[in-house]
């Protein structure tokens, strides 16, 4: 850990240890079975790690993210040479309705896309220091966490924190997604992926803290960007025994790239496609892949609440 990281005061919230009902039996199959888990107390970032946070890390550590590096040809045998360039996955809305089972209709492998250039060459995070950092792969968030002397939350820690002290409801704030017509998270309004009305105020990422906090005082646990967790992806019943060799995407069981659980949904989650703007929702993310809708926040080891 650097002297700068050691001297930085993180804005973190204490989550008391407790048991809670994790998962859901009423939505996507990978969320079941709902089950009771016990979690020790911990501290978690009030906000997702922002562009300015990550810029401080990159500047003082000299770290270069995976998306900014030339891919190792030995790890991608048979890949086309024109794809072995620094790049990341960028959401690009198609011009017409497409098959929603084919995400390649809206995800584009974009050379030159990285955390500094979220839409590719010509784009910039200048003027967006308070937006969540994106285009960070698993090894990038591990490097940041090591530098800052923190760690990534487990899936159970993340879900407990996202629920904000409310158990048994589908949404982090209760039974309704838009109570009284209010937008409580940055998600997609309209027909995904061709029309986003941005009725919630933002078409892409939003600055952190623009929507109401949950019951624990945490912002943007739902929507805005997906967030990495420390757990290897597996069925809930197998999670405790999962490791990198066992993790996979159920939609592509023949591809054995190790995958972590990501949580919370993003600005791309829509009622007609991805209703994963709920604490119980979970999806697998390949560890070697970064995207324009994936970020993270950190936790520290269990301990007593910070002094008042």
C-alpha positions as CSV (number, residue, x, y, z in Angstrom):
1,X,0.0,0.0,0.0
2,X,1.3,3.5,-0.9
3,X,1.7,6.4,1.5
4,X,-1.0,8.2,-0.5
5,X,-3.4,5.3,-0.2
6,X,-2.7,5.0,3.5
7,X,-3.5,8.7,4.0
8,X,-6.7,8.6,2.0
9,X,-9.9,8.6,4.2
10,X,-12.4,6.4,2.5
11,X,-16.1,7.2,2.9
12,X,-17.3,3.9,4.2
13,X,-20.5,2.7,6.0
14,X,-20.6,0.1,8.7
15,X,-22.9,-2.9,8.0
16,X,-23.7,-4.8,11.2
17,X,-23.3,-8.5,11.1
18,X,-26.5,-10.5,10.9
19,X,-28.3,-13.4,9.2
20,X,-30.5,-12.7,6.2
21,X,-32.4,-14.5,3.5
22,X,-30.2,-14.3,0.4
23,X,-31.3,-15.0,-3.2
24,X,-34.9,-15.4,-4.5
25,X,-37.2,-18.1,-5.7
26,X,-39.4,-15.8,-7.8
27,X,-37.2,-14.3,-10.5
28,X,-34.3,-15.8,-12.5
29,X,-33.4,-19.4,-11.8
30,X,-29.7,-18.6,-10.9
31,X,-31.0,-16.7,-7.9
32,X,-32.5,-19.7,-6.3
33,X,-32.8,-21.3,-3.9
34,X,-33.3,-18.5,-1.4
35,X,-31.4,-19.4,1.7
36,X,-30.4,-18.0,5.1
37,X,-26.7,-16.9,5.5
38,X,-24.9,-15.3,8.3
39,X,-22.4,-12.4,7.6
40,X,-20.0,-10.7,10.0
41,X,-20.0,-6.9,10.2
42,X,-17.9,-5.0,7.7
43,X,-17.3,-1.6,6.2
44,X,-18.2,-0.9,2.6
45,X,-17.7,2.1,0.3
46,X,-20.6,4.5,0.3
47,X,-20.2,5.0,-3.4
48,X,-18.8,3.0,-6.3
49,X,-15.1,3.7,-7.1
50,X,-15.1,6.8,-9.3
51,X,-13.0,7.9,-12.2
52,X,-11.2,10.3,-9.9
53,X,-10.5,7.6,-7.4
54,X,-9.1,5.3,-10.1
55,X,-7.1,8.1,-11.6
56,X,-5.4,8.7,-8.3
57,X,-4.5,5.1,-8.1
58,X,-3.2,4.9,-11.7
59,X,-1.2,8.1,-11.4
60,X,0.6,7.1,-8.2
61,X,1.0,3.4,-8.8
62,X,1.7,3.5,-12.6
63,X,-0.8,0.7,-13.1
64,X,-2.0,0.0,-16.6
65,X,-5.4,-1.8,-16.9
66,X,-6.0,-4.9,-18.9
67,X,-7.9,-3.0,-21.6
68,X,-4.9,-0.8,-22.1
69,X,-2.5,-3.6,-22.8
70,X,-1.7,-5.7,-25.8
71,X,-3.4,-9.2,-25.3
72,X,-1.0,-12.1,-24.9
73,X,-1.3,-14.2,-28.0
74,X,-0.5,-17.4,-26.1
75,X,-3.7,-17.0,-24.0
76,X,-5.9,-16.6,-27.1
77,X,-4.7,-19.2,-29.6
78,X,-6.5,-18.9,-32.9
79,X,-7.6,-15.3,-32.4
80,X,-7.6,-13.0,-35.3
81,X,-4.5,-10.7,-35.2
82,X,-6.7,-7.6,-35.6
83,X,-8.5,-8.5,-32.3
84,X,-5.3,-8.8,-30.3
85,X,-5.1,-5.1,-29.6
86,X,-5.9,-3.1,-26.5
87,X,-9.7,-3.0,-26.4
88,X,-12.8,-3.4,-24.3
89,X,-16.5,-4.0,-24.7
90,X,-18.7,-1.0,-25.4
91,X,-22.5,-0.8,-25.6
92,X,-23.6,0.4,-29.0
93,X,-27.4,0.5,-29.6
94,X,-28.4,-1.2,-32.8
95,X,-30.5,0.7,-35.4
96,X,-33.4,-1.7,-35.2
97,X,-35.0,-4.5,-33.1
98,X,-32.7,-7.5,-32.7
99,X,-32.7,-11.0,-31.2
100,X,-32.4,-10.4,-27.4
101,X,-30.7,-13.8,-27.0
102,X,-27.6,-12.4,-28.9
103,X,-25.8,-9.8,-26.9
104,X,-23.3,-9.3,-29.7
105,X,-26.0,-7.3,-31.4
106,X,-25.3,-4.4,-29.0
107,X,-21.8,-5.2,-27.5
108,X,-18.9,-4.1,-29.7
109,X,-15.3,-5.1,-29.0
110,X,-13.8,-1.6,-29.4
111,X,-10.0,-1.0,-29.9
112,X,-9.0,2.0,-27.8
113,X,-11.8,1.7,-25.3
114,X,-10.6,1.8,-21.7
115,X,-11.4,3.5,-18.4
116,X,-10.0,6.8,-19.7
117,X,-11.9,6.5,-23.0
118,X,-15.2,4.7,-22.1
119,X,-16.8,4.9,-25.6
120,X,-13.5,4.4,-27.4
121,X,-11.1,6.8,-29.2
122,X,-12.3,10.3,-29.0
123,X,-14.2,9.9,-25.8
124,X,-13.0,10.9,-22.4
125,X,-13.7,11.0,-18.7
126,X,-12.8,14.6,-18.6
127,X,-15.7,16.4,-16.8
128,X,-16.9,13.1,-15.3
129,X,-14.7,12.6,-12.3
130,X,-17.7,11.6,-10.2
131,X,-18.9,8.9,-12.5
132,X,-18.2,5.2,-11.6
133,X,-15.0,3.9,-13.3
134,X,-15.8,1.3,-15.9
135,X,-13.7,-1.0,-18.2
136,X,-12.0,-2.6,-15.2
137,X,-11.3,-6.3,-15.4
138,X,-10.9,-8.6,-12.4
139,X,-7.2,-8.2,-12.1
140,X,-7.6,-4.4,-12.3
141,X,-9.9,-4.2,-9.3
142,X,-7.6,-6.6,-7.4
143,X,-4.7,-4.2,-8.1
144,X,-6.7,-1.2,-6.9
145,X,-7.8,-3.0,-3.7
146,X,-4.2,-4.1,-2.9
147,X,-3.0,-0.5,-3.4
148,X,-5.8,0.9,-1.1
149,X,-5.5,-1.9,1.5
150,X,-9.1,-3.0,1.0
151,X,-10.8,-6.0,-0.6
152,X,-13.7,-6.8,-2.8
153,X,-17.0,-7.8,-1.1
154,X,-18.2,-11.4,-1.1
155,X,-21.5,-11.9,-2.9
156,X,-23.3,-12.3,0.5
157,X,-21.7,-9.1,1.9
158,X,-22.7,-7.2,-1.2
159,X,-26.3,-8.5,-1.2
160,X,-26.7,-7.8,2.6
161,X,-25.5,-4.2,2.1
162,X,-27.7,-3.7,-1.0
163,X,-30.8,-4.7,0.8
164,X,-30.4,-1.7,3.2
165,X,-31.8,-3.6,6.2
166,X,-35.0,-4.6,4.3
167,X,-35.6,-8.4,3.9
168,X,-38.1,-10.2,1.8
169,X,-38.9,-7.5,-0.8
170,X,-37.9,-7.8,-4.5
171,X,-36.4,-4.3,-4.6
172,X,-33.9,-2.6,-2.3
173,X,-36.5,-0.1,-1.4
174,X,-39.7,-2.3,-1.2
175,X,-42.3,-4.0,-3.3
176,X,-42.6,-1.6,-6.2
177,X,-39.9,-0.7,-8.8
178,X,-41.0,2.9,-9.3
179,X,-43.0,3.8,-6.2
180,X,-45.3,6.8,-6.9
181,X,-43.6,7.0,-10.3
182,X,-40.2,7.8,-8.9
183,X,-36.9,6.5,-10.4
184,X,-34.8,5.3,-7.5
185,X,-31.9,3.9,-9.6
186,X,-30.2,4.5,-13.0
187,X,-31.7,1.9,-15.3
188,X,-33.1,1.7,-18.8
189,X,-36.5,3.2,-19.7
190,X,-38.0,2.2,-23.1
191,X,-37.4,-0.8,-25.3
192,X,-34.0,-2.3,-24.9
193,X,-31.7,-2.0,-26.8
194,X,-33.1,0.4,-29.4
195,X,-34.8,3.1,-27.3
196,X,-33.8,4.7,-24.0
197,X,-36.0,7.6,-23.0
198,X,-33.7,8.4,-20.1
199,X,-36.8,9.3,-18.0
200,X,-34.6,8.8,-14.9
201,X,-32.3,11.6,-16.1
202,X,-29.4,9.6,-17.5
203,X,-28.9,7.6,-20.7
204,X,-25.5,6.2,-19.7
205,X,-23.7,6.2,-16.3
206,X,-24.7,8.8,-13.8
207,X,-22.5,10.6,-11.3
208,X,-22.5,8.6,-8.0
209,X,-25.0,9.7,-5.4
210,X,-27.7,11.1,-7.7
211,X,-30.4,8.7,-6.5
212,X,-31.6,8.2,-3.0
213,X,-29.5,6.1,-0.6
214,X,-30.7,2.8,0.7
215,X,-31.5,2.1,4.4
216,X,-27.8,1.8,5.2
217,X,-26.9,5.1,3.5
218,X,-25.3,3.4,0.5
219,X,-25.7,4.9,-3.0
220,X,-26.2,3.2,-6.4
221,X,-26.1,-0.4,-5.1
222,X,-28.8,-0.9,-7.7
223,X,-28.4,0.2,-11.3
224,X,-25.8,2.6,-12.8
225,X,-23.0,-0.1,-13.1
226,X,-22.7,-3.8,-12.3
227,X,-20.2,-4.4,-9.5
228,X,-17.6,-7.1,-9.1
229,X,-17.7,-9.4,-6.1
230,X,-15.0,-11.8,-4.8
231,X,-17.0,-15.0,-5.3
232,X,-16.5,-17.4,-8.2
233,X,-19.8,-17.9,-10.1
234,X,-21.6,-21.1,-9.4
235,X,-25.1,-22.2,-8.4
236,X,-26.0,-21.0,-4.9
237,X,-25.9,-24.5,-3.6
238,X,-22.3,-24.9,-4.8
239,X,-21.0,-21.4,-4.2
240,X,-19.2,-22.3,-1.0
241,X,-17.1,-24.9,-2.8
242,X,-16.7,-23.1,-6.1
243,X,-13.3,-22.2,-7.6
244,X,-12.0,-20.8,-10.8
245,X,-12.0,-24.2,-12.5
246,X,-15.7,-24.7,-11.8
247,X,-17.1,-21.3,-12.7
248,X,-18.9,-20.9,-16.0
249,X,-21.7,-19.1,-17.7
250,X,-24.8,-21.4,-17.8
251,X,-25.7,-19.8,-21.2
252,X,-22.3,-21.0,-22.6
253,X,-21.4,-24.1,-20.7
254,X,-18.7,-25.1,-23.2
255,X,-16.7,-22.0,-22.5
256,X,-14.7,-22.6,-19.3
257,X,-13.3,-19.1,-18.8
258,X,-13.3,-18.4,-15.0
259,X,-16.1,-16.1,-14.0
260,X,-16.9,-14.0,-10.9
261,X,-20.3,-13.0,-9.6
262,X,-21.3,-9.4,-10.4
263,X,-24.3,-7.8,-8.8
264,X,-26.7,-4.9,-8.9
265,X,-27.6,-4.4,-12.6
266,X,-26.7,-1.3,-14.6
267,X,-28.1,1.5,-16.7
268,X,-28.7,-1.1,-19.4
269,X,-31.2,-3.2,-17.3
270,X,-34.7,-3.0,-18.7
271,X,-38.1,-4.6,-18.0
272,X,-38.1,-6.2,-21.5
273,X,-34.6,-7.7,-21.2
274,X,-32.7,-7.7,-17.9
275,X,-34.8,-7.3,-14.7
276,X,-31.7,-7.6,-12.6
277,X,-32.0,-4.3,-10.8
278,X,-32.7,-6.2,-7.5
279,X,-30.4,-7.2,-4.6
280,X,-30.9,-11.0,-5.3
281,X,-29.9,-10.7,-9.0
282,X,-26.6,-12.1,-10.0
283,X,-24.8,-12.9,-13.3
284,X,-21.4,-14.3,-14.3
285,X,-18.6,-12.1,-15.6
286,X,-15.4,-13.5,-17.3
287,X,-12.4,-12.4,-15.3
288,X,-10.5,-11.3,-18.5
289,X,-13.3,-9.0,-19.7
290,X,-14.1,-5.4,-19.1
291,X,-17.2,-3.5,-20.2
292,X,-18.7,0.0,-20.3
293,X,-21.2,-0.9,-17.6
294,X,-19.1,-2.7,-15.0
295,X,-17.4,-1.1,-12.0
296,X,-16.8,-2.0,-8.3
297,X,-16.7,-0.8,-4.7
298,X,-14.6,-2.1,-1.8
299,X,-14.9,-3.3,1.8
300,X,-12.5,-3.7,4.7
301,X,-12.2,-6.6,7.2
302,X,-14.9,-7.0,9.8
303,X,-14.5,-4.7,12.7
304,X,-16.4,-2.4,15.0
305,X,-18.3,0.7,13.7
306,X,-16.1,3.7,13.0
307,X,-16.2,6.4,15.8
308,X,-18.9,9.0,15.6
